[in-house]
Amino acid sequence: MSASPYHHAIYRAENGIGRLTLNRPERHNALVPELLEDLSRALDRCRQQPPRVLVIDAAGKSFSTGGDVAGFYDTPKPERHTYASTVVGTLNKVICQLLALPVPVVSAVHGMVTGGSIGLVLASDIVVAGPKATFAPWYTVVGYSPDGGWTALLPERIGRGRALDVQLTNRAITREEALEWGLAQYGAAAGEELATALSIATTLTSHKAGSIARTLRLNRPDPQHTAVALERERQEFLEQITTDEADLGMAAFLGRSA
């Protein structure tokens, strides 16, 4: 088995299966530049020496709680635009890297998925969801603009009406709804999410690699359209993050005085 040297993401490959683990459990794998850059470097390595299947999972109690609100709020306002551009821009890069991989991507999701981290799920070809898996936006509560594919990828997956309702009302998509709507394809018992994903991956390694690669190209979202839609999300996010509304929303979310 080969393992990666990254701190916030762990990548290793064995028996044709690559495994990429989000490894910032003390912060619920919240997305900060360091974690996203580690993911991008790991995916570069995966692209250069592709396994037959890539499995994504996460350490700790949550899959990922999206952009680290404290990271945005604690960045001085004059520097926040640059910080946000790095976070959302690198997230978009990771999403596009996943969609461009010539191998299937299987995600094992447990606990919360909030904010932009849904992009890792939406860029996966097969999603395994545990009983406590939930998917929630939080944008209209915190004062952000949607990123991570909430507008670029989710409507195609679950329908525009459902996607808009969830984003406006900030209600969480339950595991049952995720399975019914097509956001996830497999349910797993608590603690069995990764084992289920690895079992699916093992099955896929026995299938014809060329056929799988063509099937992926024909079924995945159009790369150019997706890149344009993700860039639109980034631009809207950058305009919103420096507003007084975002300041007040982040302070309230964090329990601080604005």
N, C-alpha and C positions, 0 to 999 in steps of 0.2 A: 504494500500500500504506500502511495506517495501522499504527503501532507503538505499544506501550504504554510508559509511563515507569517501569514497575516494575523493581526491581533483581534480585529472586530469581525472577521469572517474566517471560517475554517473550510478549506477545500481539500478533499482527498479522493482518490480514485482506486477502485479495486474491482476486478472481475467484470470490467466493462461498465461499471456504474460509478459516475461521479457524484459526490455528495457535497453540497455547499450549505454550510450552517451559519446563520446569523448568530453572532457571539457577543452580544452586549446585554446580557440578561439582567444586570443590575439596573438598567434603564429600559427594560422591556423591549430591547432591540430598537429603540427609537432611532430614527434616521438622522445621522450627523455626517458631515463630510468624510470623516475618517472611516466610518462603516461603509458608506457608499463607494468610496475609493477602493476599499478592500474588496468589495463585491465586484467592482469593475475589473480590477486586476486579476481576480480569480477567474472571471469569465473570459478574459483575454487568454489566460492559460488554458482554460477549457476549450476555447476555440482553436488554439494552436495544437493541442493534443486531445482531440475530442473523445470522450467516452462513448458508449453506445446510448446511454441515457443519463440525464442529470436530475438528481433529486435535491430539492431545496427544503430545509427544515430550519428550526430555530431553537436556541437554548433558552431555558427559563420558563416563566409562566405564560408568556405571550409570544405570538409569532412576531408581531411588530406593531408598535403604536404610532407609526408614521413619523413625520417630522417632529423633532424634539422642540416642544414649545419653549422651554427654558432656553434652548440654544438660540432661537430667534429673538426672544425677549431680552436676553442678557447681552446680545450684540448691540453696541451703540447704534442709535438710529441712523447716523450718517453712513455707517458701514453695513447696515442691515440689507440694503439692496444687493450688495455684492455677495454677502453671505447667503442670502436666499437664492440668488442666481446660481451659486455653486451647488447648493443642496438640490434644488429642483432640476437644474441642468444635468447634474451627475445622475440623479434618479432616472431622468429621461434616457440618458445614455445606457444605464443598466437595463431598462425595459427594452430598448432597441437591441441591445446585445443578446438578451434572452430570446427575442423574437427572431434573431438572425442565426441562432445556433442550428446546425444541421441535425440535431438530435432532439428527441422528445424531452420536455421538461415536466417533471412531476413534483408538485408541492405538497408537503405534509403540514397542514395548518392546525394549530391548537391555540386556544385562547383568543385574545383580541387581535383584530386587524383593523387599524384605524388610519385615517388620513391617507397620505401618499403611498404607504406600504401596500395598499391594495394592488399597486402596479406590479408587484412581484407575483401576485396571484393571477392577475389578468394576463401576464406574459407567460404563464404556465399553460401547457397543453392539457394536463390532467391535474385536478385538484382533489386531494383527500382532506376531508374536514372532520375534526373531532367533535364530540358532543357539545363542547363549550366554545366552539369557534363562532365568532361574530364578526361582522364587517360593518363599520360605521364611519361616516365622513367627518363630522365635527366642524366643518368649515363655517357654517352659518352661526355657530355658537361662539367659536373662538374669534371669528372675524377674518378668516382667510378666504382665498379663492381656491376652488378645486384643482388638485394636481394629481399626478400618479395614474392618470388614465380614467378618473371618475367620469369625465366627459368624452375623452378620446377613445376609450375601449369598453367601458361598462355598458353603455346603452346598447351596443351591438350584442352583448352577452345576455342581458336580462330584459331588454326593451327600454326605450327612451322614457316612457311614462313611469315605470318603476324606478329607473335610475334617478330621474328628476325628483320624484316624491321622496326617496330616501335622502337625497342631498338637501332638499329644502326643509324637511321636517327633522332631519338628523336622527332618524330612528335606525336602529341596528338591524341588519339583515341576519336572521338566525341561521343556524346550520340547516334546519329543515327547509327554510326558504331558499338558501343557497343551492341545495340539492334539487329542489323543485324548479327553480328558475334557470339552472344551468351554470351558475357561478362555480359550483363544485360538482364533481361526478361520482365521488365515492364517500360514504360515511365510514367512520372507524370508531371503535370504542376508545374511551379515555386511556391515554398512554400507548395506544396501538397505531397512532397516526403514521409514525415513521415506518414501522414494520409493514403496514399496509402499502405505503408508497414504495418501499423497497421490493415488496412482492410483485407489485405491478411492473416496476422497473426490470426485475428479473425476467418476467414474461416478455417484455419488449426486447430484451437483448437476444431472444431466440428468433426474432423476426428478421426479415431481410432489410439490411441497412439502407440500400438504395431506394427501395420501395417506401420505407418510412420517411426518408428525406424528401421525396417528391410529394408524399401525402401531406407533410408539414407545409411545404411551400404553397400547395394549392389551398390549404385550409386556414392558414394563419392570416391575421389582418394584413392588409397591404402596407409594406414597410414605408413607402413614401408618404402615403396618406396619414399613417400613424405618427410619423415624425413631425409632420406639419401640425397635426392636432395637438400633440404634446408640447410643441413650441408655443402654440397659442395659449395653452394652459400656463406655461412658464411666464409668458408676458403678462397675463392677467394677474398671476400670483405676485409678481414683482410690483405691479401698480398698487395692489391691495395691502401688501405687507407693511408699507411705510405710512399707512393712514392712521389717524387718531383712533378710528374705530378698531383697527387691529390692535393698537396699543392697549386700549381699554379691555378688549376681549381677552387678550393674553394675560393681562394682569388679574382679571377676574378668574380665569381658568386656573392660574397658578396661586391664587389666594394672596396676591400682593397689592400694594397701593400703586396705582398708575401715576 
